[in-house]
Amino acid sequence: MSKNLTQRSEDYSKWYNELVVKADLAENSGVRGCMVIKPYGYAIWEKMQRELDRMFKETGHQNAYFPLFVPKSMFEAEETNAEGFAKECAIVTHYRLKADETKPGKLMVDPNAKLEEELIVRPTSEAIIWSTYKSWVQSYRDLPLLINQWANVVRWEMRTRLFLRTAEFLWQEGHTAHATRQEAIEETEKMMNVYADFVENFMAIPVIKGIKTANERFAGADETYCIEALMQDGKALQAGTSHFLGQNFAKAFDVKFANAEGKQEYVWGTSWGVSTRLMGALVMTHSDDKGLVLPPNLAPIQVVIVPIHKTDEQLSAIGNVADELMAGLKARGISVKYDDRTTQKPGFKFNEYELKGVPLRIAIGPNDLENGTFEIARRDTLTKETVAMDNAVEYLATKLDEIQQSLFNRAMEYRNTHITEVDGFDEFKDLLESKGGFLSAHWDGTPETEEKIKELTKATIRCIPLDRVAEAGKCVFTGKPSAGRVLFAKAY
Amino acid sequence: MSKNLTQRSEDYSKWYNELVVKADLAENSGVRGCMVIKPYGYAIWEKMQRELDRMFKETGHQNAYFPLFVPKSMFEAEETNAEGFAKECAIVTHYRLKADETKPGKLMVDPNAKLEEELIVRPTSEAIIWSTYKSWVQSYRDLPLLINQWANVVRWEMRTRLFLRTAEFLWQEGHTAHATRQEAIEETEKMMNVYADFVENFMAIPVIKGIKTANERFAGADETYCIEALMQDGKALQAGTSHFLGQNFAKAFDVKFANAEGKQEYVWGTSWGVSTRLMGALVMTHSDDKGLVLPPNLAPIQVVIVPIHKTDEQLSAIGNVADELMAGLKARGISVKYDDRTTQKPGFKFNEYELKGVPLRIAIGPNDLENGTFEIARRDTLTKETVAMDNAVEYLATKLDEIQQSLFNRAMEYRNTHITEVDGFDEFKDLLESKGGFLSAHWDGTPETEEKIKELTKATIRCIPLDRVAEAGKCVFTGKPSAGRVLFAKAY
């Protein structure tokens, strides 16, 4: 199978598309722009969900569920937000089909079942949620509201790619309401940090924390914080965003509270989300020409055991050893699969688990039985070694930790060697084509310049890094004064 | 608060609606027929999800995710299914809004953004899933497919009630494919049994397992198995269904496999689901005039501790005792909350936790500190006792088990005393009005009689019980011969 995989150096984009399908993560469906997330892909997403959900609850958030549909009048209440999403939304206009009398067995939209008001399939839920918060908030005692929702959303994208850009995707969206501006900003920053922690420590993907420029800001937000990751082809990927909404939605939906002095004030809001897009980041950060490489934290199968045998007696003896090893691994919380299919040869199985990114593969043969050993192959480094069966569980647990850390280090090294300070526009264009990555450059702070650079190079400002140092300089494009560097990149 | 709750004997339906809102489970939204599931309600749903998900995985199923939308041509492929859902589906016809030039700040559907083919918001996912299975199944080696999806679905109901009947609801839907008819039937029955196990042992709601008549069968199924529960007002509630789909969807979507002899055969299918409707069953089975009564397995808070104090010193001393108790309970896996708000009196808190159905409430006062005791109040029986602090954790754990069992027993006793054998139609009508419950009666087996009885009495055949005994008799309505009794009831 893996021999059929396009190599990254040949065509990175094709490699990605093929890998997602061949590794059984997802596939295109019969519905334009919508994907099917297959069981193996969904198992990874479930692991992400479980960890994120734990982190949200630990930081005081509760889950709830709000409607899929947003009536048009509600949708348009916050004008900037509505404008931002109006061009790409699915609209329900009717509520019944009827038999098409001209075509036996076919159905048609019943023209008598037109809705009085059109319903928008949520592209994001600020409108529906803030219209609800109005009745939940009267006094400062009702604040903060710290709520998260796991849901599907729809954005009518014209060009779609599995996980990276699909018409429907799965995500979580946090929506919080606060009594003060300061508290809302702290929440926005806290959730950006939760995302960074998750993406770095759980997904082994290093990120840069920053703030979006006005051009790239969420429609309806006063400020958008983001975490930006770098893929192996030198393109950036926005891995999560956290928005400070100011009082925009509170004003649009008239959400006020009585403060401690009894005075009416508008509530301050935030929203934050990550989506199945993270699956794309996962694939593109770690995987190689042989297939997926999964960080142990996210691998549905962390260890696979393949028996190497000629006779049934050998298989049975290996089975006994494998059973004991599996029991030990399971007790240690490590997920393990024993693949004793006799319909497939070991070589076939090796390829399959390489394609699927299983972090550790164990082979046990007759010699191993005699010597009390097994062979272990690391997916990330493609290295093998023979180790003693004694103390195997501890050894494997340590290896998994090592792989998790090593994947992060490798991605971090790639990322760090792909941030380049650039001061001239020709160099900017050259570097963007030759090496890619983040270009750290001065910018005059205007949306016009940002737009012009995007037109000319397809690079956008990914973020103004939170840790940037003040440095007087000249805009890489206009030469006008700048107070510090921002990060440009082509992006997914 | 609870003093404002309508009593069940006054108006059961009003009691239910009020309770769902007052106990913070859910509320109506600004979108017709769609509900908001509030954090407390969602926390209960999450507990259901977690347990069901565990049970599905234990029985070999994997989760996946399929698109929200179904193109019309795909929707209509299985004609019986399409007909069954055509009258109540939300239809997406456009994919863009634009500025309404006649109304500043308002948006309108862009007539230039009409879809070539309408998309149906899934009312159920057989069509989209079977259209996908076509490419997943070639050989008998690819079978069985054992897949589950957690998702939202939309059915355009005209009269809606929180949890019981909403335009959008949350559910899980299993969709499996098998090589043989026998295996598919076994799967259908297995999942009905999983549901019965869950609803009885986790939700403490007794159910009757049975088969639906043709009239009540899922559109597109050859056989629908169901579990039926009985609410406190004598009306039945279908708590879960499991459908044997025969080869209907395989034929509609041309899903064939090569059997071991290399011959092409159509695949056999099942589907099965339970939904947020179970929340309604939960409320209506156990709760009382003071509010929710939650089985400990489903209670987000299983034990609440309320300090009774006059001075800050007392509060602090009680806090120390509570801390220790909480640590012990948490270590035992019991969820506990300590409510030391000083803004509310104990009586207010007692009412609040009664309303919210917390199974055990503990009060600790200064006397308790002296005596090494605490007061414990059971929500289900509304009884109190004073017990020693020594060994408190074990005592409380035992109490929780006792409550879980006791709720089931109470519901079972109610159910058992509300199944009545009836042989005459006058008695049938009388009993239906005076007592309700399941009426076990003979039926001549025709859809016409079933329809007629429904017209006259609003009672439907809830199921043909799996454990019914063969008994020759005469139809309660027509007097024609019958081979055994079926269960009639008015139903939600």
Interface residues (C-beta under 8 A of the other chain):
Chain A: S29 G30 V31 C34 M35 V36 I37 K38 P39 Y42 A43 W45 E46 Q62 N63 A64 Y65 F66 P67 L68 F69 V70 P71 K72 M74 F75 E76 E79 A82 A86 K87 E88 C89 A90 I91 V92 T93 H94 Y95 R96 L97 K98 A99 G105 K106 L107 V109 E118 L119 I120 V121 I128 S131 T132 R141 I147 A151 N152 V154 W156 E168 L170 T343
Chain B: S29 G30 V31 C34 M35 V36 I37 K38 P39 Y42 A43 W45 E46 Q62 N63 A64 Y65 F66 P67 L68 F69 V70 P71 K72 M74 F75 E76 E79 A82 A86 K87 E88 C89 A90 I91 V92 T93 H94 Y95 R96 L97 K98 A99 G105 K106 L107 V109 E118 L119 I120 V121 I128 S131 T132 R141 I147 A151 N152 V154 W156 E168 L170 T343
